[in-house]
Amino acid sequence: MVNPEIMAVVASGHNFKTIAVNIYIYIKQYINKMSIKSFFCGKRIDVPEDVKKELIPGEKVLHAVRQARIEQPITPDAIIVTTERVMIRRPKLFGFTASNKDFRYSDMGNVIVHKGVLNSTIRVKMRFLSDDLMLRAIPNSEAPAISSTIQEGIDGRFEGMDGEGSKTYRTPRMETERGSSNEDLLKILKLRYVKGEITREEYERMKRDIME
């Protein structure tokens, strides 16, 4: 529907320049109202609740962004970067449900940022997969920090971080360290999961056994 103010300008006999300026102002206001910027550029988001439930002990979310809708108009992916992995949350059924897929830093080789006019793509070379991990249509303002964090994860700079961000010694395999406390066992179990030595189901089962 045409804006009544624009129709009034046309009816009053104003020249083309005045009409064009008013149309421009109206379009700009419409863009701001409809958040068209996030449609083309993506945006930072809060961490989804279902993602929070999947975090393992001590894991911290460092970045959370949503793809630009120009990439996937109906249900754009959310990209979550933590101290342990990169997660891609893909909504289904118009956002009523979602599937989460995670990629561990130990499986990554290197990272490259391709900055576009409207948004950026981060290409992550995977060591054991034929296809690269492509994080498409993310905000230009967030891409450098996200790529830097991923590179730090690849370099192993997050290994040994506990929930407060301080450093603690971590053994690579559960069999090499038999801690006397549940906390020690949980840290070792977490490391095995992060390194891909056990599945999430095995991790959850053994975690319950330790806590009982």
Sequence and secondary structure as in RCSB ss.txt:
>XXXX:A:sequence
MVNPEIMAVVASGHNFKTIAVNIYIYIKQYINKMSIKSFFCGKRIDVPEDVKKELIPGEKVLHAVRQARIEQPIT
PDAIIVTTERVMIRRPKLFGFTASNKDFRYSDMGNVIVHKGVLNSTIRVKMRFLSDDLMLRAIPNSEAPAISSTI
QEGIDGRFEGMDGEGSKTYRTPRMETERGSSNEDLLKILKLRYVKGEITREEYERMKRDIME
>XXXX:A:secstr
   HHHHHHHHTT  HHHHHHHHHHHHHHHHHHHTHHHHHH EE    HHHHHH  TT  EEEEEE  TTTSSSS
  EEEEESSEEEEEEEEGGGTEEEEEEEEGGGEEEEEEEE SSEEEEEEEESS SS EEEEEEETTTHHHHHHHH
HHHHTTTTTTB TTS B    SSGGG   SSHHHHHHHHHHHHHTTSS HHHHHHHHHHHH 
